Amino acid sequence: MRPMPHPLFFRSSHWLAGIFFAAAIFAGCAKQDSSSAATTADGKKLFPIRVQLDWFPEPENGGLYQALAKGYFADEGLDVTLLSGGSNVLVTQFVGAGQAEIGQSATTQVIQAVAGGLPVINIAAIFHRMPTGLMMRADNPITTFAQLDGKTIMARPEAVYLPYLKKKYGINFTVIPQDYSPAHLLQDANFIQEGFFIAEPYNLEKQGAKIKWLPLWDSGYEPALTLFANTKFAADHPEQLRAFLRAFVRGWKEYLEGDPSAGNALIKRNNPNADDDFFQFEREQIAKYNLVRGDPAQGEDYGTLSLAKIKNEIALMEDLGMLKPGAVPLEKAATVEYLPKK
């Protein structure tokens, strides 16, 4: 289980259905220090932007918190507020309703939101590949996706990878809704549960459970973790969105290649249950798998967004019957218009 305000929940790349307005009202937030509050040193007003996270503050948000802590957003003329997420915060709905200008989610979730009529669009990559996998105890005999046939998996029932795995491997399995509790894995050697393998092992193994994984990207399923924006905000304020992404990229580069202490201190202020050992563990995992930098040979770098991959995700969801053909044109699902130019 990851360090977080609530001791019973695991982290997922998505969230459970819930009362998102109530969660948003009571969610914690991080703002710039008073030294760079709402105006610059010469008295110019900073432009406000709210960013809704999909989970509680952790190193996977390191680039955002580093940019906030070091004043990089203020350097760009922005007054940025980071809103803490949680299991009941429906980020796409929140941003679509204009309660935040930018949100964090997976490409597939944003595509589904667009199909449902929400005015949102992917604008930048956080992780080029989601580190989502199926976690099991080390003594579980399963080693391949094909061996999931006939098994039971705890996962988000709406997850795109579930029908994908069934179709690709010609298998069937039972899905029980994700409840984010570590108790099942701690008690049952044969339990299978969705999770983030850059985070969950930290506390599970501290509690004595040796964990192994089937990373979903080994099956060819590779959605990205992205920033997405309210489309009206993007259309009305393109320069501010470009400024935001410049600071975002600058923050990630320093957080991973330089000294992350400023960002970590701000994360800890907004998530007191996180600890230094966990910061080091997750940051090392992010770097190990090149999640943020990506693969330069494929043209990936900090923030870059692959329209080709998103086009393939749309086609996959159409093939699985999760989208009507043509319901989500690529230009409505993603744009690279606001990314820093090389």
Residue pairs with C-beta under 8 A, 6 or more apart in sequence:
1 7
1 8
1 9
1 10
1 182
1 200
1 203
1 204
1 207
2 10
2 11
2 58
2 196
2 199
2 200
2 202
2 203
2 278
3 58
3 202
3 203
3 271
3 273
3 274
3 275
3 278
4 11
4 55
4 56
4 58
4 271
4 273
4 274
5 28
5 56
5 86
5 271
5 272
5 273
6 86
6 87
7 273
8 180
8 181
9 86
9 87
9 180
9 181
10 178
10 180
10 181
10 182
10 193
10 195
10 196
10 200
11 55
11 58
11 180
11 195
11 196
11 199
11 200
12 55
12 87
12 132
12 156
12 178
12 180
12 194
12 195
12 196
13 54
13 105
13 106
13 109
13 130
13 132
13 196
13 225
14 54
14 105
14 106
14 109
14 156
14 158
14 159
15 54
15 85
15 86
15 87
15 88
15 89
15 90
15 91
16 87
16 88
16 156
16 177
16 178
16 180
17 88
17 90
18 87
18 88
18 89
18 90
19 88
20 88
20 89
20 90
20 93
20 94
21 99
22 88
23 86
23 88
23 89
24 52
24 83
24 89
24 94
24 99
27 83
27 84
27 85
27 86
27 89
28 56
28 57
28 83
28 84
28 270
28 271
29 81
29 82
29 83
29 84
29 270
30 57
30 65
30 68
30 81
30 82
30 84
30 266
30 269
30 270
31 37
31 68
31 79
31 80
31 81
31 82
32 68
32 71
32 73
32 74
32 79
32 80
33 69
33 71
35 71
36 46
36 71
36 74
37 46
37 79
38 45
38 46
38 48
38 79
39 45
39 46
40 46
40 74
40 77
44 77
46 74
46 77
46 78
46 79
47 77
47 78
47 79
47 237
47 240
48 78
48 79
48 80
48 81
49 73
49 78
49 79
49 80
49 81
49 101
49 102
49 240
49 244
50 80
50 81
50 83
50 99
50 100
50 101
50 102
51 64
51 80
51 81
51 82
51 83
51 100
51 101
51 102
51 103
51 104
51 227
52 83
52 85
52 89
52 91
52 94
52 95
52 99
52 100
52 102
52 103
52 104
53 61
53 64
53 82
53 83
53 84
53 85
53 91
53 103
53 104
54 85
54 89
54 91
54 103
54 104
54 105
55 85
55 86
56 84
56 85
56 86
56 270
56 271
56 274
57 65
57 82
57 84
57 266
57 267
57 270
57 271
57 274
58 199
58 267
58 271
58 274
58 278
58 282
59 260
59 264
59 267
59 278
59 279
59 282
59 283
59 286
60 126
60 127
60 198
60 199
60 225
60 282
60 286
61 82
61 104
61 267
62 251
62 252
62 255
62 256
62 260
62 263
62 264
62 267
62 283
62 286
63 126
63 248
63 249
63 251
63 252
63 253
63 255
63 256
63 263
63 292
63 302
64 82
64 248
64 251
65 82
65 251
65 255
65 263
65 264
65 266
65 267
66 72
66 251
66 252
66 254
66 255
66 260
66 262
66 263
67 73
67 80
67 247
67 248
67 250
67 251
67 252
67 263
68 80
68 82
68 251
68 263
68 266
69 262
69 263
69 265
69 266
70 251
70 254
70 262
70 263
72 247
72 250
72 251
73 79
73 80
73 244
73 247
75 247
76 243
76 244
76 246
76 247
77 240
77 243
78 240
78 243
78 244
78 247
80 244
80 247
82 270
83 100
84 270
84 271
85 91
85 104
87 180
91 103
91 104
91 105
91 109
92 103
92 105
92 109
92 110
92 112
92 113
92 118
92 120
92 228
93 113
93 118
94 100
94 103
95 101
95 102
95 103
95 118
95 120
95 228
95 229
95 230
96 113
96 118
96 119
96 120
96 230
98 230
98 232
98 233
100 230
101 229
101 230
101 233
102 123
102 227
102 228
102 229
102 230
102 233
102 244
103 120
103 227
103 228
103 229
104 126
104 225
104 226
104 227
104 228
105 113
105 225
105 226
105 228
106 130
106 223
106 224
106 225
106 226
107 122
107 223
107 224
107 225
107 226
107 309
107 310
107 313
107 333
107 334
108 160
108 223
108 313
108 317
110 120
110 121
110 122
110 226
110 228
110 333
110 334
111 310
111 313
111 314
111 317
111 323
111 328
111 333
112 158
112 317
112 322
112 323
113 120
114 120
114 121
114 328
114 332
114 333
115 323
115 324
115 327
115 328
119 230
119 231
119 232
120 228
120 229
120 230
120 231
121 228
121 229
121 231
121 234
121 332
121 333
121 334
121 335
122 226
122 227
122 228
122 305
122 310
122 333
122 334
122 335
123 226
123 227
123 228
123 229
123 234
123 241
123 245
123 305
123 334
123 335
123 338
123 339
124 226
124 227
124 245
124 248
124 303
124 304
124 305
124 338
124 339
125 224
125 225
125 226
125 227
125 294
125 300
125 303
125 304
125 305
125 306
126 224
126 225
126 226
126 227
126 292
127 224
127 225
127 286
127 291
127 292
128 224
128 290
128 291
128 292
128 294
128 295
128 300
128 304
128 306
129 217
129 222
129 223
129 224
129 289
129 291
130 216
130 217
130 222
130 223
130 224
130 225
131 196
131 197
131 198
131 215
131 285
131 289
131 291
132 161
132 194
132 195
132 196
132 197
132 215
132 216
133 194
133 195
133 196
133 197
133 213
133 214
133 215
133 216
134 148
134 153
134 155
134 192
134 193
134 194
134 195
134 213
134 214
134 216
135 185
135 192
135 193
135 194
135 195
135 197
135 200
135 201
135 204
135 211
135 212
135 213
136 142
136 185
136 190
136 191
136 192
136 193
136 211
136 212
136 213
136 214
137 185
137 188
137 189
137 190
137 191
137 209
137 210
137 211
137 212
138 210
138 211
138 212
139 189
139 210
140 189
140 190
140 191
140 192
140 212
141 147
142 148
142 151
142 192
142 214
143 214
144 214
145 165
145 168
145 169
145 171
145 214
145 218
145 219
146 169
146 171
148 165
148 169
148 171
148 173
148 192
149 169
149 171
149 172
149 173
150 171
150 172
150 173
151 173
151 174
151 192
152 173
152 174
152 175
152 176
152 192
153 162
153 173
153 174
153 175
153 176
153 192
153 193
153 194
154 175
154 176
154 177
154 178
154 179
154 184
154 191
154 192
154 193
154 194
155 162
155 175
155 176
155 177
155 178
155 193
155 194
156 177
156 178
156 194
157 175
157 177
159 194
160 221
160 223
160 313
160 316
160 317
160 320
160 322
161 216
161 219
161 221
162 175
163 320
163 321
163 322
164 219
164 221
164 316
164 320
165 171
165 219
165 221
166 172
166 173
167 320
168 219
168 220
169 219
178 193
178 194
182 200
182 203
182 204
182 207
182 209
184 191
184 193
185 191
185 193
185 204
185 209
185 211
186 204
186 207
186 208
186 209
197 213
197 215
197 285
198 282
198 285
198 286
198 289
198 291
199 282
199 285
200 211
201 211
202 277
202 278
202 281
202 282
203 278
204 211
205 211
216 222
222 309
223 313
224 305
224 306
224 309
224 310
225 291
226 305
227 245
227 248
229 241
229 338
233 241
234 241
234 335
234 338
238 337
238 338
241 338
242 338
242 339
242 340
245 303
245 338
245 339
245 340
246 340
248 303
249 302
249 303
249 340
251 263
252 292
252 302
252 303
253 302
254 260
255 263
255 283
256 283
256 286
256 287
256 292
256 293
260 279
260 283
264 276
264 279
267 274
267 279
268 274
268 279
286 292
292 302
293 300
293 301
293 302
294 300
294 301
294 304
298 306
299 306
300 306
301 342
303 339
303 340
304 336
304 339
305 334
305 335
305 336
305 339
307 330
307 334
307 336
310 330
310 333
310 334
311 330
314 323
314 328
314 330
314 333
317 323
318 324
318 325
318 327
